[in-house]
Amino acid sequence: LVRYKVLSKKKGQILSIDCKDQNIGVGPEEEHADELSHGSDLPNDYVSKIPFWDIKAVELLLAFIASEPKLSAVDGLLINGGYVRDLLLRRTPDDLDISICLIGCDDDITVEWILNNLCHFALSHQPLFG
């Protein structure tokens, strides 16, 4: 399993790689393979492949999580699946796969609850997130 944990603590730091016990091949252009390691920042040439609206979507979701006391147990987001594969192959991803761990949240916090409240949050913060 290769995934990215989104960090929201540091401005400008979008993703860091989390690849415990995995060998990562980056395709034909392997000159940056040594830059990819557990806990390291994702190199800029990979980050540059992230579409603008994906960044805005992640920023919106992180802002919502940070503003919602019921989500205080959530520790960031995981971006996974084909999105990560595409980035590692230096391709522009065409969909965004996000996982949120709700362990530690109240039982009434579900994906449906998050989506309903996220929509209200997005509408009230439209100037910030487009």
C-alpha positions as a Markdown table, in Angstrom:
| # | Residue | x | y | z |
|---|---|---|---|---|
| 1 | Leu | 0.0 | 0.0 | 0.0 |
| 2 | Val | 1.4 | 3.3 | -1.0 |
| 3 | Arg | -0.5 | 6.4 | 0.1 |
| 4 | Tyr | 0.0 | 10.1 | 0.8 |
| 5 | Lys | -0.9 | 11.7 | 4.0 |
| 6 | Val | -2.0 | 15.3 | 3.5 |
| 7 | Leu | -0.3 | 17.7 | 5.9 |
| 8 | Ser | -2.0 | 20.9 | 6.8 |
| 9 | Lys | 0.3 | 22.2 | 9.6 |
| 10 | Lys | 2.8 | 23.8 | 7.3 |
| 11 | Lys | 1.9 | 26.3 | 4.6 |
| 12 | Gly | 2.9 | 25.2 | 1.2 |
| 13 | Gln | 3.5 | 21.6 | 2.2 |
| 14 | Ile | 0.8 | 19.7 | 0.4 |
| 15 | Leu | 1.8 | 16.0 | 0.6 |
| 16 | Ser | 4.3 | 13.7 | 2.2 |
| 17 | Ile | 4.9 | 10.1 | 1.2 |
| 18 | Asp | 4.0 | 7.3 | 3.6 |
| 19 | Cys | 5.3 | 4.0 | 2.1 |
| 20 | Lys | 6.2 | 1.7 | 5.0 |
| 21 | Asp | 7.9 | -1.5 | 3.8 |
| 22 | Gln | 7.3 | -0.7 | 0.1 |
| 23 | Asn | 9.7 | -0.4 | -2.8 |
| 24 | Ile | 8.6 | 2.4 | -5.0 |
| 25 | Gly | 9.4 | 2.4 | -8.7 |
| 26 | Val | 8.9 | 5.7 | -10.5 |
| 27 | Gly | 8.9 | 4.3 | -14.0 |
| 28 | Pro | 11.4 | 5.1 | -16.7 |
| 29 | Glu | 12.6 | 8.3 | -15.1 |
| 30 | Glu | 14.1 | 6.9 | -11.9 |
| 31 | Glu | 16.6 | 9.6 | -11.3 |
| 32 | His | 14.5 | 10.9 | -8.3 |
| 33 | Ala | 13.8 | 7.5 | -6.8 |
| 34 | Asp | 16.2 | 8.2 | -3.9 |
| 35 | Glu | 14.1 | 11.3 | -3.1 |
| 36 | Leu | 11.0 | 9.1 | -2.3 |
| 37 | Ser | 11.1 | 7.7 | 1.2 |
| 38 | His | 8.8 | 7.2 | 4.2 |
| 39 | Gly | 8.1 | 10.5 | 5.9 |
| 40 | Ser | 9.7 | 12.6 | 3.2 |
| 41 | Asp | 8.1 | 15.6 | 1.3 |
| 42 | Leu | 6.9 | 14.8 | -2.2 |
| 43 | Pro | 9.4 | 16.4 | -4.6 |
| 44 | Asn | 8.1 | 19.4 | -6.6 |
| 45 | Asp | 8.2 | 17.6 | -9.9 |
| 46 | Tyr | 5.6 | 15.2 | -8.6 |
| 47 | Val | 3.6 | 17.9 | -6.8 |
| 48 | Ser | 3.5 | 19.9 | -10.1 |
| 49 | Lys | 1.3 | 17.1 | -11.6 |
| 50 | Ile | -1.5 | 17.7 | -9.0 |
| 51 | Pro | -4.4 | 19.6 | -10.7 |
| 52 | Phe | -5.4 | 23.0 | -9.3 |
| 53 | Trp | -8.9 | 21.9 | -8.4 |
| 54 | Asp | -7.6 | 18.8 | -6.6 |
| 55 | Ile | -5.5 | 21.1 | -4.4 |
| 56 | Lys | -8.6 | 23.3 | -3.8 |
| 57 | Ala | -10.7 | 20.3 | -2.9 |
| 58 | Val | -8.2 | 19.1 | -0.4 |
| 59 | Glu | -7.7 | 22.6 | 1.1 |
| 60 | Leu | -11.5 | 22.8 | 1.4 |
| 61 | Leu | -11.8 | 19.5 | 3.2 |
| 62 | Leu | -8.9 | 20.2 | 5.5 |
| 63 | Ala | -10.4 | 23.6 | 6.4 |
| 64 | Phe | -13.7 | 22.0 | 7.1 |
| 65 | Ile | -12.1 | 19.3 | 9.3 |
| 66 | Ala | -10.2 | 22.0 | 11.2 |
| 67 | Ser | -13.3 | 24.1 | 11.8 |
| 68 | Glu | -15.5 | 21.3 | 13.0 |
| 69 | Pro | -15.1 | 20.3 | 16.6 |
| 70 | Lys | -16.8 | 16.9 | 16.0 |
| 71 | Leu | -13.9 | 16.0 | 13.7 |
| 72 | Ser | -11.1 | 16.9 | 16.2 |
| 73 | Ala | -10.1 | 13.2 | 16.2 |
| 74 | Val | -9.4 | 13.2 | 12.5 |
| 75 | Asp | -5.6 | 13.4 | 11.8 |
| 76 | Gly | -5.4 | 14.6 | 8.2 |
| 77 | Leu | -6.4 | 12.8 | 5.1 |
| 78 | Leu | -5.0 | 10.0 | 3.0 |
| 79 | Ile | -4.9 | 10.3 | -0.8 |
| 80 | Asn | -4.6 | 6.8 | -2.2 |
| 81 | Gly | -5.4 | 4.5 | -5.1 |
| 82 | Gly | -4.8 | 5.3 | -8.7 |
| 83 | Tyr | -4.1 | 8.9 | -7.8 |
| 84 | Val | -0.9 | 7.9 | -6.1 |
| 85 | Arg | 0.1 | 5.5 | -8.8 |
| 86 | Asp | -0.4 | 8.3 | -11.4 |
| 87 | Leu | 1.7 | 10.8 | -9.4 |
| 88 | Leu | 4.5 | 8.2 | -9.0 |
| 89 | Leu | 4.5 | 7.7 | -12.8 |
| 90 | Arg | 4.5 | 11.5 | -13.2 |
| 91 | Arg | 1.1 | 11.5 | -14.8 |
| 92 | Thr | -1.7 | 14.0 | -14.1 |
| 93 | Pro | -4.3 | 12.1 | -12.0 |
| 94 | Asp | -7.8 | 12.1 | -13.4 |
| 95 | Asp | -9.7 | 11.4 | -10.2 |
| 96 | Leu | -9.1 | 12.0 | -6.5 |
| 97 | Asp | -9.3 | 9.1 | -4.0 |
| 98 | Ile | -9.5 | 10.3 | -0.4 |
| 99 | Ser | -9.7 | 8.4 | 2.9 |
| 100 | Ile | -10.6 | 9.8 | 6.2 |
| 101 | Cys | -10.2 | 7.8 | 9.4 |
| 102 | Leu | -13.1 | 8.4 | 11.8 |
| 103 | Ile | -11.8 | 6.3 | 14.6 |
| 104 | Gly | -12.2 | 8.4 | 17.8 |
| 105 | Cys | -15.2 | 10.4 | 16.4 |
| 106 | Asp | -18.7 | 10.0 | 17.8 |
| 107 | Asp | -20.9 | 7.3 | 16.3 |
| 108 | Asp | -23.1 | 9.8 | 14.6 |
| 109 | Ile | -20.2 | 11.0 | 12.4 |
| 110 | Thr | -20.5 | 9.2 | 9.1 |
| 111 | Val | -19.5 | 9.9 | 5.6 |
| 112 | Glu | -23.0 | 11.1 | 4.9 |
| 113 | Trp | -22.8 | 13.6 | 7.8 |
| 114 | Ile | -19.4 | 14.8 | 6.5 |
| 115 | Leu | -20.7 | 15.3 | 3.0 |
| 116 | Asn | -23.9 | 17.1 | 4.1 |
| 117 | Asn | -22.0 | 19.5 | 6.4 |
| 118 | Leu | -19.1 | 19.9 | 3.9 |
| 119 | Cys | -21.6 | 21.2 | 1.3 |
| 120 | His | -22.9 | 23.9 | 3.8 |
| 121 | Phe | -19.3 | 24.8 | 4.7 |
| 122 | Ala | -18.3 | 25.1 | 1.1 |
| 123 | Leu | -21.2 | 27.3 | 0.2 |
| 124 | Ser | -20.5 | 29.6 | 3.1 |
| 125 | His | -16.8 | 29.8 | 2.2 |
| 126 | Gln | -17.1 | 30.0 | -1.6 |
| 127 | Pro | -14.9 | 33.1 | -2.0 |
| 128 | Leu | -12.0 | 31.1 | -0.5 |
| 129 | Phe | -12.4 | 27.9 | -2.4 |
| 130 | Gly | -14.1 | 28.8 | -5.7 |
